[in-house]
Amino acid sequence: MRIPPPDAPEELVALARERASARAARDWHRADALRARIEAAGWRVVDRGTGFDLALAALPTVELAGRICYGSAAAVPSLLDMPADARFSVQLLAEDRPDDLTRALAGLRAHATAGTQVVVVANDPSPAQVERLQPGEANLEPIGGRQPEVIWTSARLGCAAARNVGLQRASGEVVVLAETSVEPTGDALSPLAEALADPQVAVAGAFGLLAADLRHLERSSGPDADAIDGAWLAFRRDEYRRLGPLDEHFVAPGYLDAWWSLVLRTGLDPAARPRSARCLALPILRRADGSSAGLAAVDLDRQTRRNYYRLLGRFRGRAGELLGAGSAAGGPTGRPAASGSGSQT
């Protein structure tokens, strides 16, 4: 179901080549002006060393096989301004691991509280995954009395962009971002709501992260944490409305969970004392994570490094006050964060 992008107009290719030459000559003013002309035409230029790629600034929203396939979160009809109609919204990305998604949904089906909303973002999934998301398949049987909602994309979106697509449909008071590597074996939702009932708790989840600095993340045994691993990460829907959306420059998942945890903890008032992250002992089985937004290993490594610099650029000045839990626990061992979520089993 992948939609091939159209070829860029030749006049824009010429502008991009001229911009590449300007960059090589370190004429940044000229390069920025040429980028602005390209973006004004609805395209974006992606630097590849001394070369470049051109891509549409927004992917198209199309109808395929009777389904609406969205190219961006902005195109998805939003529920965020509607009153919450559920206690929990759980979001999963369906991409290339159909067995994992099936296990995750089965665990939710067995243990989720009544009325739980489940949103599956079918992020340009593999053919095998598409088959299991057809009407009548077991994956779409009701969970908590509600049928899971499937939102389709028109191409493989980056991690944050795909999450934003699903978050447009969130109708629960507490939103849980979950990876398909996680399988609930009991009620892994109610304790999250109990933790978030404390206004000083900004984010909660099953796997905490500790950090002596913003680069090196380690697993926390809880309850104190500096950030929450994206495998099972919960926050208030109302706070996503105020503090979101997720930064779509996070194409790969690495460091996105730490970035969003710290965004939630710091809130809108830079003068306020950061709130806390709470790591809970929850009935969850976690398998090895395989999320990579469909990136080759070299691109995954490059995008993860970019994610780190984006995290550093946002929070370097506040690291001392944000990373107290890691210092109290003795700090990490110095292992860099994993390339998927912040930590792995």
Secondary structure as GFF3:
##gff-version 3
##sequence-region A 1 345
A	DSSP	alpha_helix	10	24	.	.	.	ID=ss1
A	DSSP	alpha_helix	28	40	.	.	.	ID=ss2
A	DSSP	beta_strand	43	48	.	.	.	ID=ss3
A	DSSP	beta_strand	51	56	.	.	.	ID=ss4
A	DSSP	beta_strand	62	64	.	.	.	ID=ss5
A	DSSP	beta_strand	67	70	.	.	.	ID=ss6
A	DSSP	three_ten_helix	73	75	.	.	.	ID=ss7
A	DSSP	beta_strand	86	94	.	.	.	ID=ss8
A	DSSP	alpha_helix	98	111	.	.	.	ID=ss9
A	DSSP	beta_strand	117	122	.	.	.	ID=ss10
A	DSSP	alpha_helix	127	131	.	.	.	ID=ss11
A	DSSP	three_ten_helix	138	140	.	.	.	ID=ss12
A	DSSP	beta_strand	149	153	.	.	.	ID=ss13
A	DSSP	alpha_helix	159	167	.	.	.	ID=ss14
A	DSSP	beta_strand	172	178	.	.	.	ID=ss15
A	DSSP	beta_strand	182	184	.	.	.	ID=ss16
A	DSSP	alpha_helix	190	196	.	.	.	ID=ss17
A	DSSP	beta_strand	201	205	.	.	.	ID=ss18
A	DSSP	beta_strand	208	211	.	.	.	ID=ss19
A	DSSP	beta_strand	217	220	.	.	.	ID=ss20
A	DSSP	beta_strand	224	225	.	.	.	ID=ss21
A	DSSP	beta_strand	227	228	.	.	.	ID=ss22
A	DSSP	beta_strand	232	236	.	.	.	ID=ss23
A	DSSP	alpha_helix	237	243	.	.	.	ID=ss24
A	DSSP	alpha_helix	256	266	.	.	.	ID=ss25
A	DSSP	beta_strand	276	279	.	.	.	ID=ss26
A	DSSP	beta_strand	284	286	.	.	.	ID=ss27
A	DSSP	alpha_helix	297	315	.	.	.	ID=ss28
A	DSSP	three_ten_helix	316	318	.	.	.	ID=ss29
A	DSSP	alpha_helix	319	322	.	.	.	ID=ss30
A	DSSP	alpha_helix	324	328	.	.	.	ID=ss31
###
